C-alpha cells in the first residue's frame, strides 16, 4: 500500500498563533486560565490543554471575576466582549486575523447601511461572532436555494461576506446564485476564505484521483476538516474524517492500493504521524509526501498577551 501525504496539511498560521498564545499564557500565569469555546476545533488539542488545567467555557458567567480569559481562534461578538469587561476579566484575543478581517468588513458595511449577506454554517462559532458585529444588518445563508428567498431588490445596497473555512466550490455556487439574482451585489476587496483552507482543499483535489481512499485527520466539529472529506466524497472516493489512529478501521483498507492522508487546519501533526506509523507497521505502507503549494504565513502573538507578560 502506498500513502500520498498531502502538503500543506494541518495547522495554519491562525491556529498556530492561538495555540502558542495559550501555551505562553500557561507558562506565564499557570494553568488556571479560561478559554471562551474551544481554542480550536480539535479534540486532541482541547484534551491536551484540559489535562494541563485549562477550563473551556461556553458562558462568560462561568468565568470568575478578574480571571484570565482567552477568546478562541474563531472570534467572538461584541456582546461577549462587553460581558467580559463587566466581569473585569483580563482578556487575550487569540482570534485569527483572517476572521478579524471579516468582522471588520461586517462593521464597515453595516455603518455604510449595506444589507450584508453572510455565507456560512448556522451555529458555527465563527459565524456567531461575525453576525454579532451587526445582527440587524446581516442575513445568513448556506445554499443557493436560500438565495431565492432573500427579500432584497437589486437596487438595494447589498454585499456578501463568507465564513473563512468554507469550501471554495461550496461558497462559489452560492455566490453565483447571488450574482444572478443581484447583478449589482458587491464583494469584499479580498476573498474571505482563508489561504490555508484553500490550499488544503487544492491539495486534496489534485491528489484524490490517484487514490482509492482518503483519510482526513480532524475533528467532526471542524468545518475546514469536513470540507476536505466532502471533496473526496464528491469525487466518488471513500473518505473518512477521524481524530486519530484509534478510529482507523481495517475494512477501509481491503483492496486499497493508494491512500491520501491529509489534515484539517486545526489538526496537529502528531496525530498524522501516529496514523502513518500505524499504517507502516501494520500494512507495510510506503509514504510519499507531495507538496502542492508552499506556505510561509505567520501571525504575531496578541498584543494583550505581550502587555500582560510585561506586567509580571
C-alpha positions as CSV (number, residue, x, y, z in Angstrom):
1,X,0.0,0.0,0.0
2,X,1.2,3.5,-0.9
3,X,0.3,6.6,1.1
4,X,0.3,10.0,-0.6
5,X,0.9,12.5,2.2
6,X,-0.6,15.9,1.3
7,X,1.4,19.1,2.0
8,X,0.3,21.6,3.0
9,X,-1.8,20.0,5.8
10,X,-2.5,20.6,9.4
11,X,-2.0,23.7,11.4
12,X,-2.5,27.1,9.7
13,X,-0.9,30.3,10.9
14,X,-4.1,31.3,12.8
15,X,-4.2,28.0,14.7
16,X,-0.5,28.1,15.4
17,X,-0.9,31.6,16.9
18,X,-3.9,30.7,19.1
19,X,-2.2,27.5,20.5
20,X,1.1,29.3,21.0
21,X,-0.8,32.1,22.8
22,X,-2.4,29.6,25.2
23,X,0.9,27.8,25.8
24,X,2.6,31.1,26.6
25,X,-0.3,32.0,29.0
26,X,0.2,28.8,30.9
27,X,4.0,29.4,31.1
28,X,3.4,33.0,32.4
29,X,0.4,32.6,34.6
30,X,-0.1,28.9,35.3
31,X,-2.9,26.7,34.0
32,X,-5.8,28.4,35.9
33,X,-6.9,30.1,32.6
34,X,-10.2,30.1,30.9
35,X,-11.0,29.9,27.2
36,X,-14.3,31.0,25.6
37,X,-15.3,28.0,23.5
38,X,-12.6,25.6,22.2
39,X,-9.3,27.3,21.4
40,X,-9.5,25.5,18.0
41,X,-11.9,22.8,16.9
42,X,-9.8,19.8,17.6
43,X,-10.3,17.2,20.3
44,X,-6.7,16.3,20.7
45,X,-5.7,19.9,21.3
46,X,-8.6,20.7,23.6
47,X,-7.9,17.5,25.6
48,X,-4.2,18.4,26.0
49,X,-5.0,21.8,27.4
50,X,-7.8,20.4,29.6
51,X,-5.3,17.9,31.1
52,X,-3.0,20.8,31.9
53,X,-5.8,22.5,33.9
54,X,-7.2,25.0,31.3
55,X,-11.0,25.5,31.5
56,X,-13.1,25.8,28.4
57,X,-16.4,27.6,28.9
58,X,-19.5,28.4,26.8
59,X,-20.8,31.2,29.1
60,X,-18.9,34.2,30.3
61,X,-20.8,33.9,33.6
62,X,-18.8,30.7,34.2
63,X,-15.5,32.7,34.5
64,X,-14.6,34.1,37.9
65,X,-14.3,37.8,38.1
66,X,-10.8,39.1,37.4
67,X,-9.7,35.8,35.8
68,X,-7.7,35.5,32.6
69,X,-9.9,34.7,29.6
70,X,-8.7,33.8,26.0
71,X,-11.0,34.3,23.1
72,X,-10.7,31.4,20.7
73,X,-9.3,31.5,17.2
74,X,-12.9,31.7,15.8
75,X,-13.6,35.1,17.3
76,X,-16.4,36.4,19.5
77,X,-19.2,39.0,19.2
78,X,-19.1,42.5,20.8
79,X,-21.7,41.2,23.3
80,X,-19.2,38.7,24.7
81,X,-16.5,41.4,24.9
82,X,-18.9,43.6,26.9
83,X,-19.8,40.8,29.3
84,X,-16.1,40.2,29.9
85,X,-15.5,43.8,30.7
86,X,-18.4,43.8,33.1
87,X,-16.7,40.9,35.0
88,X,-13.4,42.7,35.0
89,X,-11.8,39.8,33.1
90,X,-8.2,40.1,31.8
91,X,-8.9,39.1,28.2
92,X,-6.5,38.0,25.5
93,X,-7.8,37.9,21.9
94,X,-6.5,34.9,20.1
95,X,-8.9,35.4,17.1
96,X,-7.3,34.5,13.8
97,X,-6.5,37.8,11.9
98,X,-8.3,36.4,8.9
99,X,-11.5,36.1,10.9
100,X,-11.0,39.6,12.4
101,X,-10.8,40.8,8.8
102,X,-14.4,39.5,8.2
103,X,-15.6,41.1,11.5
104,X,-14.1,44.5,10.4
105,X,-15.8,44.2,7.0
106,X,-19.1,43.5,8.6
107,X,-18.8,46.6,10.8
108,X,-17.7,48.8,7.8
109,X,-20.5,47.7,5.6
110,X,-23.1,47.9,8.3
111,X,-22.1,51.5,9.0
112,X,-22.5,52.2,5.3
113,X,-26.1,50.9,5.6
114,X,-25.5,47.8,3.4
115,X,-27.6,44.6,3.6
116,X,-24.9,42.1,4.4
117,X,-25.4,38.5,3.2
118,X,-23.1,36.1,5.1
119,X,-22.4,32.8,3.5
120,X,-21.7,30.2,6.2
121,X,-23.0,27.5,8.5
122,X,-25.5,28.3,11.2
123,X,-24.3,27.7,14.7
124,X,-20.6,27.7,13.8
125,X,-18.6,29.8,16.4
126,X,-17.1,32.0,13.6
127,X,-20.5,32.8,12.2
128,X,-22.0,33.6,15.6
129,X,-19.1,36.0,16.3
130,X,-19.4,37.7,12.8
131,X,-23.2,38.1,13.0
132,X,-22.8,39.6,16.4
133,X,-21.0,42.6,14.9
134,X,-24.1,43.8,13.1
135,X,-27.1,41.5,13.7
136,X,-29.6,44.0,12.3
137,X,-27.7,44.1,9.0
138,X,-26.6,40.5,8.4
139,X,-28.6,37.7,6.8
140,X,-27.1,34.2,7.0
141,X,-27.5,31.8,4.1
142,X,-25.9,28.5,3.3
143,X,-27.3,27.2,0.0
144,X,-28.2,28.5,-3.5
145,X,-31.8,27.7,-2.7
146,X,-31.8,30.2,0.1
147,X,-30.8,32.9,-2.2
148,X,-34.1,32.8,-4.0
149,X,-35.9,33.5,-0.6
150,X,-33.9,36.7,0.0
151,X,-36.2,39.8,0.1
152,X,-33.8,42.4,-1.3
153,X,-34.0,44.3,-4.6
154,X,-31.1,44.7,-6.9
155,X,-31.1,48.4,-6.5
156,X,-30.6,47.9,-2.7
157,X,-27.0,48.2,-1.3
158,X,-26.0,44.6,-0.9
159,X,-22.7,42.9,-0.2
160,X,-21.7,39.3,0.6
161,X,-19.1,38.0,3.0
162,X,-18.1,34.4,3.7
163,X,-17.1,32.2,6.6
164,X,-13.4,31.7,6.3
165,X,-13.4,27.9,6.4
166,X,-15.9,27.1,3.6
167,X,-15.1,25.0,0.5
168,X,-14.3,27.3,-2.4
169,X,-16.8,25.4,-4.5
170,X,-19.4,25.4,-1.8
171,X,-19.2,29.2,-1.5
172,X,-18.8,29.5,-5.3
173,X,-22.2,28.1,-6.1
174,X,-23.9,30.4,-3.6
175,X,-22.0,33.4,-4.9
176,X,-23.0,32.5,-8.4
177,X,-26.7,32.4,-7.4
178,X,-26.3,35.7,-5.6
179,X,-24.8,37.4,-8.6
180,X,-27.5,36.0,-10.9
181,X,-30.3,37.4,-8.7
182,X,-28.4,40.6,-7.7
183,X,-26.1,41.6,-10.6
184,X,-25.0,44.8,-8.6
185,X,-24.1,42.9,-5.4
186,X,-20.7,43.9,-4.0
187,X,-18.0,41.7,-2.6
188,X,-15.1,42.3,-0.1
189,X,-11.9,43.7,-1.7
190,X,-10.1,40.4,-0.9
191,X,-11.6,36.9,-0.7
192,X,-12.7,35.9,2.8
193,X,-12.0,32.2,2.5
194,X,-8.6,31.7,4.2
195,X,-5.5,30.8,2.3
196,X,-4.9,27.6,4.4
197,X,-8.4,26.3,3.8
198,X,-8.0,26.9,0.0
199,X,-4.5,25.3,-0.1
200,X,-5.6,22.2,1.8
201,X,-8.6,21.8,-0.5
202,X,-6.5,22.3,-3.6
203,X,-4.1,19.5,-2.4
204,X,-7.0,17.0,-2.0
205,X,-8.5,17.9,-5.4
206,X,-5.1,17.5,-7.1
207,X,-4.3,14.1,-5.5
208,X,-7.7,12.4,-5.0
209,X,-7.8,11.0,-8.5
210,X,-4.6,9.0,-7.7
211,X,-6.0,7.1,-4.7
212,X,-8.7,4.6,-3.6
213,X,-9.2,6.1,-0.1
214,X,-9.0,9.5,1.6
215,X,-8.2,9.8,5.3
216,X,-8.6,13.3,6.8
217,X,-7.3,14.0,10.3
218,X,-9.5,16.4,12.2
219,X,-12.5,16.6,14.5
220,X,-16.1,16.3,13.5
221,X,-16.9,19.9,14.5
222,X,-14.0,21.3,12.4
223,X,-15.6,23.0,9.4
224,X,-12.5,23.1,7.3
225,X,-11.7,19.4,8.0
226,X,-15.2,18.3,7.0
227,X,-14.8,20.2,3.7
228,X,-11.7,18.1,2.9
229,X,-13.6,14.9,3.5
230,X,-16.5,16.1,1.4
231,X,-14.2,16.9,-1.5
232,X,-13.1,13.3,-1.6
233,X,-16.7,12.0,-1.3
234,X,-17.7,14.3,-4.2
235,X,-15.1,12.7,-6.4
236,X,-16.6,9.3,-5.6
237,X,-13.7,8.2,-3.4
238,X,-14.3,6.7,0.1
239,X,-13.3,9.4,2.5
240,X,-13.3,9.4,6.3
241,X,-12.7,12.2,8.9
242,X,-11.1,10.9,12.1
243,X,-9.4,12.3,15.2
244,X,-6.6,9.7,15.3
245,X,-5.4,6.2,14.6
246,X,-7.8,4.6,17.1
247,X,-10.6,5.4,14.7
248,X,-9.0,3.6,11.7
249,X,-11.0,0.6,10.5
250,X,-9.4,-2.5,8.9
251,X,-12.2,-2.8,6.4
252,X,-11.4,0.6,4.9
253,X,-8.1,-0.8,3.6
254,X,-9.4,-4.0,2.0
255,X,-8.3,-4.0,-1.7
256,X,-6.9,-0.5,-1.3
257,X,-3.6,0.3,-3.0
258,X,-3.2,4.0,-2.7
259,X,-4.3,6.2,0.3
260,X,-4.3,10.0,0.5
261,X,-3.7,11.4,4.0
262,X,-4.2,15.0,4.9
263,X,-5.2,17.1,8.0
264,X,-7.5,20.0,8.6
265,X,-6.1,23.4,9.6
266,X,-6.8,22.7,13.3
267,X,-5.3,19.1,13.4
268,X,-1.8,18.7,15.0
269,X,0.9,16.9,13.1
270,X,1.3,14.4,15.9
271,X,-2.0,12.7,15.0
272,X,-0.9,12.5,11.4
273,X,2.4,10.9,12.3
274,X,0.7,8.4,14.6
275,X,-1.6,7.2,11.8
276,X,1.4,7.0,9.4
277,X,3.3,4.8,11.9
278,X,0.3,2.6,12.4
279,X,-0.2,2.1,8.6
280,X,3.5,1.5,8.0
281,X,3.7,-1.1,10.9
282,X,0.5,-2.9,10.1
283,X,0.3,-2.7,6.3
284,X,3.9,-2.1,5.2
285,X,2.8,1.2,3.7
286,X,5.3,3.3,1.8
287,X,4.9,7.1,2.3
288,X,5.4,9.8,-0.3
289,X,4.9,13.4,0.7
290,X,3.6,15.6,-2.1
291,X,3.8,19.4,-1.9
292,X,1.2,21.2,-4.0
293,X,1.7,24.7,-2.6
294,X,4.2,26.4,-0.3
295,X,3.0,28.3,2.8
296,X,5.0,30.9,4.8
297,X,2.3,32.9,6.6
298,X,2.8,33.6,10.3
299,X,0.9,35.8,12.8
300,X,2.2,37.7,15.8
301,X,1.0,36.8,19.3
302,X,-1.8,39.2,20.5
303,X,-0.7,42.5,22.0
304,X,-2.8,41.8,25.1
305,X,-0.6,38.8,25.9
306,X,2.6,40.8,25.5
307,X,1.2,43.5,27.7
308,X,0.3,41.1,30.5
309,X,3.6,39.4,30.2
310,X,5.4,42.7,30.7
311,X,3.5,43.2,34.0
312,X,4.8,40.0,35.6
